[in-house]
Amino acid sequence: MFRTRATGDETPNVTVGPNCSIDDPSTCTLADLEMMYVDALWNYYNGGKFTLNDEQYDRLREELNWQGSGFPTLRRYEIEFVQAAISYSRGEKIIDDDKYEELKRRVKAAGKRTEVTALLLYTKGKQLLDEAEFELLSKDMLKLGIDVGMRGATCTLSKTSPELESDTGSVLSMYAALGTAPLLIGLAPGILLGLVGVKLPAALSLGFAITIAAGLTYKLVNYTNLQNAEILKGQCPCCEMPIKQFFGGEKPLEEFEHKCQACGTQCVLNRPRKLIVTSGGLKST
């Protein structure tokens, strides 16, 4: 029913960890167990072979229940909705419009369980859709209040550092670019006088240019509200995509709410501490 992406086109952090075994749940994170459960039921409901035997399935459900996951109560209509949403994003229809609208209403009324649906949409959307189709899926789901992405415990698949680093090079490049035009303006009088035969001492001409450039650049920086610039960079705590955020202005923000464009995870960047202080519902220390 569904096509899959090319084998080499893998999405990071949406598969079970290499050391995870259902025979020993202690080797798995909660995210590993959730992904294993999702894949097993997805394959089953799509007419494929059930990938777990009865004993493994019972053990998996028991472990997920014990760890407080919402996935052991994964409903068939949630998987049907994800199947339909993915198909619609490809311009295909596997159910009629009335049935799809009914599924939408059930999912929207599910409250907190939309986080489960969001994960299903993210993992299967990344596997089954191309980039443009996945973007369309994400936009359509936002209309239902579903922010497609990996959430909560699932983000423990990544063990990223919560620290942010200052990107001094980018800041210097930015100021250098801003100062280019003022420097040319400062050099212009000396160049023009030279063209008409008036020779100024090089030190005088250069000093004048630097003074003009500094003054104009200062005015330009203030006008564009780029003073006190600082660029912090790090990694998304969920999908490991790069984070790069500008802070600046007369009174730079101390914190900024960042949303990853790849997985939808929201986190808070703390400028003074240079830390991702919240991520995936967890606080860094």
C-alpha positions, 0 to 999 in steps of 0.5 A, a space after each residue: 500500500 505504501 512506498 518506502 524511501 530509498 534504503 540510503 535515505 535514512 532519517 536519524 534517530 527514528 530507529 531502535 538503538 543497536 544494543 536494544 533487545 526486547 529479550 532484555 528491556 533494560 538494554 532499551 530506552 523508553 524511546 526504543 521500546 516505543 519505536 519497537 511497539 509502533 513498528 510492530 503494530 504498523 506492520 500488523 495493521 498494514 497486513 504485514 507479518 507481526 514482528 514479535 511473538 506473543 511473549 515478546 509482545 506481552 513483555 513489551 506492553 508490560 514494560 511500556 506500562 511500567 514506564 508510564 508510556 501512552 503507547 500500550 493503548 495505541 488504537 487502530 483508528 490512530 494508525 488508520 488516521 496516519 495512513 490516510 494523512 500520509 496518503 493524502 499528502 501524496 495526492 492519493 486517497 485510501 479512504 473516502 472524505 467522510 471517513 477521513 473527516 471522522 478520523 480527524 475528529 476522533 484524533 482531535 478529541 483525543 487530547 494528550 494522545 495527539 502526542 502519540 499521533 504526532 510521533 507516528 506521523 513523524 516516523 512514518 512520514 519521514 520513511 514514506 514521504 519525500 521532503 515536500 510531501 512531509 512539509 505538506 503533511 506537517 502544515 495540514 496537521 498543524 490545522 488540527 493542532 498536531 505538531 508533527 515531531 518527536 516528543 518527550 521520552 522519544 527524544 532520549 534517542 539522542 544524547 546531545 550536549 545541552 551546552 551552546 557555543 558562541 559563534 564568534 566567527 559569524 559575528 565578526 563576519 557580520 560586522 565586517 560585511 556591515 562595515 564594507 560600504 562605510 569603508 568604501 565611502 570613507 575611501 571615496 574622497 581620497 580616490 576622487 582627489 587622486 583622479 584629479 591630480 591631488 595627492 593626499 598622504 596615504 596615512 591621512 587618506 586611510 585614517 580619514 576612511 577608517 574614521 568615517 567607516 567606524 562612525 557610519 558602521 556604528 550608526 548602521 549597527 544601531 539602526 539595524 538593532 544589531 548591537 551587542 551581537 552574539 550567535 549561539 550554536 548547538 544541537 537539537 536535543 531530539 534529532 541532532 540538527 544544528 541550532 544557530 540563534 542570533 541574540 542582539 539589540 540594545 537589550 538582548 533576550 536572555 531566553 529564546 524559544 526555539 523550534 527545530 525545523 526538522 523534527 518540531 521539537 521546542 526548546 528554550 535557549 538560555 543566552 547567559 548560561 549558554 544552555 538548552 535549559 529545557 528540551 523534550 519536556 526535560 530540564 537540563 541541570 
